């Protein structure tokens, strides 16, 4: 995805990015829903980098933060997407992103990724 590659303030392993994008297609098989979710992620990545929203995580994810937000821009939409990240100087390291439950629990998927390798 060209727009993500142009965001040089973000650090993510290329293989992880590819898996996250593929999983997003499975979570949102309808083309319109998929592109809406992807647009939401791109928008929220900019917010994550500048404002550091979300909550600190614990356990396996100690030192990381999670940001929950909806895929659809409608008012009162369920926060079904997650970005797991941590600040690294003037950059933002992403462990990953995706739908909270589809195709599998996002935290379970991300728990298998080695941290600090982008």
Phi, psi and omega in degrees: 000115186300319183296324177290320180297330181283347180273080185288358175278351182257141175243121174207142178293133185302320179295322178294318178300316179299316178296318180297318179294319177296316179295327178295323176297322178290323180290328181231079183291334176289129185302317181295315179296321180297312181291329175295316178295318180296320176297320178297318180296313179301317179297315183289332176297322176295319179294316179303317183292322185269326187249342180057052181284174174105197184234148174291142178260163182235180177065227180304334184258019178307131180094350179257160176238155173238142177238122180254137182201160181276150175285329181259142183281003182294150176298138179066020176290146181292138178283085186262356179249153178226145167237129176250123188209170170209145176292140174223090183064234180267014178238172178235121177270126179255128171282326177164181179210165176160181177291143184302319186239347186237141358286347175209170180305125185299323181289324176294317178298314184287337182294342180271355182271133175291135180279152173075034183238012181294000000 
